[in-house]
């Protein structure tokens, strides 16, 4: 029927986050994380659970980041490190 609007809701959880975090850990992909206060940190995800990720950083303290404080994250090229903090 033309013009009919679907009433199907998008799923609340796709479980893709778990797959992606596992991939980041297994491949040791360096990432940059932007926090809700606009701070940025870089490192490699070492561990995660339902509430936080552990970010391992070279030459700096490791961080436990609560997921609710993360705006977004993205992959960096291997060997790339641009933040001087």
N, C-alpha and C positions, 0 to 999 in steps of 0.2 A: 504494500500500500504506500504510494508516494506521500512524502511529508510526515510519515509516522515517526515519532520520537521513541527511541529505545528507553525502556525503564530499567535496564540492567545497570546496576551499580558497579563501579570499579572495585576490585578487591582491596581490602584495607592493607593486606600484607602479601607481597609477591615472593618474598624470601630471596630476592635477588641480592639484597644487601649482604647476606651471609656468604653467598657464592663470590661476590666481589671482594669482600674482606679476606676470604680464604686465598683468593688469587693474589691479592696484594702481599699477603704473608708468604705464600709459597714462592713467589717470584721475586720477593724482596724489592718491590717497586718503590722508589722514593716518591713521597707525596708532599703536597703543601696543603695545610688545613687552614681555612679561614673560620675564625670563631665568631660568635654572635657580637662580640665587642670590637670586631674588625681586626683583631690581632691575627698575625699569621705565624705559623710554626711549620717546620719541615722535619721529616724523618721517615722512618720505615715502620709500618704497623707490625708489631710483634705479637700482640694478643688482643682479643676483643671479647666482649660478652654483650648481654642485652642492654647495658647502660653506658659502657665506656669502651674506648680503644686505648691501647698502650702504644705510644709513639716512642721509638728508640732513636736517639739523635747522637751523631758523632761529635765528641768533644763537648757535649752539653748534657745536662740531666735529662733522663727519660721522663716522659710525661704521661699521666693518665688523663685523658680528655673525656668528659662526659658527653655523650652523643647529643643531648639536648642543648649543649653549648656550641655545637658545630653547625655553621651555616652551610658550608660545602667543603669538599676536598677534591683535589685533582692530582693526576700523576705528573711527575717531573721526568725529564729524560735521565737515564741512568748517568750518574756522575755529575749531574747538574746540581749546583747549590748556589743560590743567588741571594739569600737573605743573610745579612750580616747583623746578627743580634747577639 
